[in-house]
Amino acid sequence: MIELKGIHVEFRSNGNIISAVKDASLKIERGEVFGIVGASGAGKSTLLRTINLLERPTGGSVTIEGVDITSFTGGALRDLRLQTGMIFQQFNLIHTGTVYANVAFPLKVAGKGGQEIARRVPELLALVGLEEKADAYPAQLSGGQKQRVGIARALANSPRILLCDEPTSALDLETTASILDLLREINQRLGITMVIITHEMAVVKAICDRVAVMHSGEIIEAGTVYEIFAGPRHEYTRQLVSRTFSLELPPRLLGGNGGRIVKIHYRGGRAEEPVISETVRQFGVQVNILHGQIEYIGDNPLGTLVAELVGEQGQVENATSFICRSTNAVEVIR
């Protein structure tokens, strides 16, 4: 569906050349929700904007549906952008226009007639749950409602692709969840391909099928969301993932007294097996659960458990070895 090959984007600033994106390549399949995650300044928004040529790459190519669009201009570029919706962090609504007028705007730009606009706008407002807000102005809306208007506007011309640039970063947690639910519903109902830029791994985990991680203008790794969370390869990715699993222990538990403290990583079906109870039964150690969680990414479980093993040294050694064999990884913390 979308293929970026060797994308470079450079800017000139005070006589210097700044490389915002460096040799970025990725492939996005039709109908999937693809995330691009990284810190501010990583180049992810710049890369996103090359897909509809709002940012023209200085090197590399952009292919959509097998067509190289990198050099598109004029009518071809206009048609491309009509088929590529975009939603923004700060909503970018017309403040002097009603909700109805904001959603109707891209239809008018596309040359649609009054009857079609009168039919299409209520459909879109119903889709995003804002039927009763047609005559309201942006200043009268909450942040979540403004983003719903932005989504309706982006879908006005029935695009094949929806580009989402930090769509939830200006929203609170509850509103973020509702917007992500809406985007996932739209993806499933309409089969639209979505590319979502975010700096939050929680957003990736909630909605994306696959994800690319960007750092200093480069894509450092990519894969399914489960693969990235279960086995991040790059140190920066490991840092991102670790922030979503808050398993820090207070210093008093990390002192020199007591048993061995281990962090146990479960992946796939092993996260649902009774490893701890079997450890206690076989080796006679006491197991004190200090911290832990199991999450499901799609249907796949992913878990981390911090436990203290108490017993004779041989028992603890044997128990640790058993846990290592029965799970994906074990770290000895103390």
SULSULGI-V430572 format. One record per pair of residues at least 24 apart in sequence whose C-alpha atoms are under 8 Angstrom apart, sorted by sequence separation. I is the first residue (numbers start at 1). J is the second residue. D is the distance in whole Angstrom. If there is no record, write none. Layout:
I;J;D
I;J;D
//
This chain:
3;27;4
125;149;8
128;152;6
213;237;7
285;309;6
286;310;5
2;27;6
3;28;6
21;46;7
127;152;8
285;310;6
286;311;6
1;27;8
2;28;5
20;46;7
21;47;7
180;206;7
181;207;8
285;311;5
1;28;6
2;29;7
125;152;6
143;170;8
144;171;7
180;207;7
284;311;8
285;312;8
1;29;5
2;30;8
52;80;7
82;110;7
124;152;5
143;171;6
1;30;5
52;81;6
124;153;8
167;196;8
169;198;8
272;301;8
162;192;7
164;194;7
166;196;7
167;197;8
271;301;6
285;315;6
124;155;8
144;175;6
148;179;7
161;192;6
162;193;6
163;194;6
164;195;6
165;196;6
166;197;5
167;198;8
269;300;8
271;302;6
284;315;7
285;316;7
52;84;7
124;156;7
144;176;8
147;179;8
160;192;5
161;193;5
162;194;5
163;195;5
164;196;5
165;197;5
166;198;5
268;300;6
269;301;7
271;303;6
283;315;6
159;192;7
160;193;6
161;194;6
162;195;6
163;196;6
164;197;6
165;198;7
166;199;8
267;300;8
268;301;5
283;316;8
99;133;7
100;134;5
161;195;8
267;301;6
268;302;6
285;319;7
99;134;5
100;135;6
121;156;8
144;179;7
266;301;8
267;302;5
283;318;7
98;134;7
99;135;6
120;156;7
266;302;6
267;303;6
283;319;6
9;46;8
23;60;8
98;135;5
99;136;6
230;267;7
265;302;8
266;303;5
9;47;8
98;136;5
99;137;6
265;303;6
266;304;6
98;137;5
99;138;7
201;240;7
265;304;5
7;47;8
97;137;6
98;138;7
201;241;7
264;304;6
265;305;7
279;319;6
96;137;7
97;138;8
263;304;7
264;305;5
95;137;7
202;244;7
249;291;8
263;305;6
264;306;6
95;138;6
201;244;7
263;306;4
264;307;8
279;322;7
94;138;8
95;139;7
247;291;6
262;306;6
263;307;7
279;323;7
93;138;7
247;292;7
261;306;7
262;307;6
103;149;7
261;307;6
262;308;6
9;56;8
10;57;8
102;149;8
103;150;8
106;153;7
110;157;8
261;308;4
262;309;8
276;323;8
9;57;5
10;58;6
105;153;8
260;308;5
261;309;6
275;323;7
2;51;8
8;57;6
9;58;5
103;152;6
104;153;7
107;156;6
259;308;6
260;309;5
7;57;6
8;58;6
9;59;7
99;149;7
103;153;4
106;156;7
107;157;6
259;309;5
260;310;7
7;58;8
8;59;5
102;153;7
106;157;7
259;310;5
275;326;7
7;59;6
8;60;6
104;156;8
258;310;7
259;311;7
275;327;8
6;59;7
7;60;4
93;146;8
103;156;7
6;60;5
7;61;6
128;182;7
5;60;5
6;61;7
7;62;8
91;146;6
4;60;8
5;61;5
91;147;6
260;316;8
270;326;7
271;327;8
4;61;6
5;62;7
93;150;7
270;327;6
4;62;5
92;150;8
270;328;8
3;62;6
4;63;6
91;150;6
247;306;8
264;323;8
2;62;7
3;63;5
87;147;8
267;327;7
2;63;6
3;64;6
266;327;6
267;328;6
1;63;8
2;64;5
88;150;8
265;327;7
266;328;6
1;64;5
2;65;7
87;150;6
264;327;7
265;328;6
266;329;7
1;65;5
87;151;6
264;328;8
265;329;5
1;66;7
86;151;8
264;329;6
265;330;6
264;330;5
87;154;6
263;330;6
264;331;7
86;154;5
262;330;6
263;331;5
85;154;4
262;331;5
263;332;6
85;155;6
262;332;4
263;333;7
226;297;6
261;332;6
262;333;5
225;297;8
230;302;7
260;332;7
261;333;5
262;334;7
260;333;8
261;334;5
83;157;7
85;159;6
226;300;8
260;334;6
82;157;6
83;158;7
84;159;5
85;160;8
87;162;8
259;334;8
83;159;4
84;160;6
85;161;6
86;162;6
87;163;6
88;164;6
89;165;6
82;159;7
83;160;6
84;161;5
85;162;5
86;163;5
87;164;5
88;165;5
89;166;5
83;161;7
84;162;6
85;163;6
86;164;6
87;165;6
88;166;6
89;167;5
256;334;8
84;163;7
86;165;8
88;167;6
89;168;7
87;167;7
89;169;6
90;170;7
254;334;7
89;170;6
206;297;8
205;297;7
48;163;7
48;165;8
45;165;6
48;195;8
48;197;7
45;197;7
44;197;7
33;187;8
32;187;8
31;187;7
32;191;8
36;195;7
40;199;7
31;191;5
32;192;8
33;193;6
34;194;6
35;195;6
36;196;6
37;197;6
38;198;7
39;199;5
31;192;5
32;193;5
33;194;5
34;195;5
35;196;5
36;197;5
37;198;5
38;199;5
30;192;8
31;193;4
32;194;6
33;195;6
34;196;6
35;197;6
36;198;6
37;199;5
38;200;8
30;193;6
31;194;7
33;196;7
35;198;7
37;200;7
29;193;8
37;201;7
37;204;8
35;204;6
44;214;7
43;214;7
42;214;6
43;215;8
35;208;6
42;215;5
43;216;7
44;217;7
33;207;7
34;208;6
35;209;8
37;211;7
42;216;5
43;217;5
33;208;5
34;209;6
35;210;6
36;211;6
37;212;6
38;213;6
39;214;8
41;216;7
42;217;5
43;218;8
32;208;8
33;209;5
34;210;5
35;211;4
36;212;5
37;213;5
38;214;5
39;215;7
41;217;8
42;218;8
32;209;6
33;210;7
34;211;6
35;212;6
36;213;6
37;214;6
38;215;6
32;210;8
34;212;8
36;214;7
24;218;6
25;219;8
21;216;8
22;217;5
23;218;7
24;219;6
20;216;8
21;217;4
22;218;5
20;217;5
21;218;6
19;217;7
//
